[in-house]
Amino acid sequence: MKFPFNFSLSKLLDNKRFAIALSIVLAFVLWLSLIVNQKPTMERTISDITVNVNLENTFAAENNMSIIGDISEQKFTVVVRGPSYAVGSLTASDLSLFASAATVDSPGEYSLDVASANANAAEYEILSISPRTLKINFDYMETKEFTVTALAEGAVAAEGLIAETGVVGGTESDTVTITGPRTVVNKIESVVAIAKVNKTLSVSETFDADIVLYDAEGEVIKPDHLTLSASKVKVTVPISKKKTVPVKVEFSGLPQGFNADKLLASVDIPNVTVIGTPETIDKTTSVSLSAIPLNLISKDKSSFDVSPKLPEGVRLLDTIDHFTVTVNTDGYSEKTLMVGNFEYKGLSSGLKASGAASIKNVKICGPRSVINKVSASNVYAMVDLTDKKAGEHTVDVVICFKEFDNVWAIGTYKTTVNIK
């Protein structure tokens, strides 16, 4: 064969650069031939290998149990042996370790045997795995809602004021939702938002607070493996003031001209201590009770249980369900008469009222010396026709007295009126 150019092998071999390159290639081919033909073996230790856990078709998977914690934090070491060309290039990512959860049949901690998915590799063998077991915890996941209470540590009120129990804020409500292992969640007895206040307060203030979990013995539960809907909240420390004020009795349904001061009424708790914001307490001079309808008071019924009417932002320091008011009716008497006199109020312009029928058997009460002087001519029925239109109406009336300011009617009375 003839080359299209003048080629000389002897001249090429005499070239030093070519000779050096050729020597290197021949040496590598010789080394590779020795490696392949003689197959020298070596051992290697490979660390920082993680384990996969197979949950497929297991009791844990079918019953919605979960692995608690991060098993990837547990690292394993594998010793392999094989031809150096195969073993020398192995890394942790080339080796696969697994543990079967087939023996898991209830929540708890297990030690699962660790095996290698590469155990049957043709080019090398697994000599050892260390450690031999994987520590793993299984449990059901539970979600519960807890009410958060506040604790303001070191909160002190200025002189004359009161630092009240802290109030949780900074969230939509005073509750927190906690999700985690059932065995841990079920131990939670209380959830407390703790604020480090450590100062004297003269006005209400709000502080950052950390949520702390406690069990029934008051021991802190670590929030490991728990998910909280809020880990930090706000705690407000209300600063209040207290004062002792008298209790005031009130009456309703008083007839025109009636003098309530002439009723001798007493209350079982005449004075109370109120507490609230300083500016509100400074304005509070008394606590009024729910008004007692005058027409309920009689010789037979003169004692009433009523509740207090408190201004907004004010409450009683002591827990009092009700107050008992007693009207002294000693020396009072009752009698019955017929009322035929009527007066109208609230009637719209252009309308007239008539036809009111006399009201029989009206029972009245008052001091004995006064009640004997009362006659039908001294009594009239006040009829309120506000917003009433033409037609016939049955309405309530208030029994009034023309010359007496300490007499009232017992019970309720009605009449029928024609409006034209």
Secondary structure as UniProt FT lines:
FT   HELIX           9..13
FT   HELIX           16..38
FT   STRAND          41..49
FT   STRAND          51..54
FT   TURN            56..57
FT   HELIX           59..62
FT   TURN            63..64
FT   STRAND          65..68
FT   HELIX           71..73
FT   STRAND          76..83
FT   HELIX           84..87
FT   TURN            88..89
FT   HELIX           92..94
FT   STRAND          97..100
FT   TURN            102..103
FT   STRAND          108..116
FT   TURN            117..120
FT   STRAND          125..130
FT   STRAND          133..157
FT   TURN            159..160
FT   STRAND          162..163
FT   STRAND          167..169
FT   STRAND          175..181
FT   HELIX           182..185
FT   TURN            186..187
FT   STRAND          190..201
FT   STRAND          205..214
FT   TURN            216..217
FT   STRAND          220..221
FT   TURN            224..225
FT   STRAND          227..228
FT   STRAND          232..237
FT   STRAND          239..248
FT   STRAND          251..252
FT   TURN            256..257
FT   HELIX           260..262
FT   STRAND          265..267
FT   STRAND          271..276
FT   HELIX           278..283
FT   STRAND          287..289
FT   STRAND          292..293
FT   HELIX           294..296
FT   STRAND          303..306
FT   STRAND          308..309
FT   TURN            312..313
FT   STRAND          314..316
FT   STRAND          323..327
FT   TURN            330..331
FT   STRAND          332..339
FT   STRAND          342..345
FT   TURN            349..350
FT   STRAND          353..354
FT   STRAND          359..367
FT   HELIX           368..371
FT   TURN            372..373
FT   HELIX           376..378
FT   STRAND          379..384
FT   TURN            386..387
FT   STRAND          391..401
FT   STRAND          408..410
FT   STRAND          413..419
//
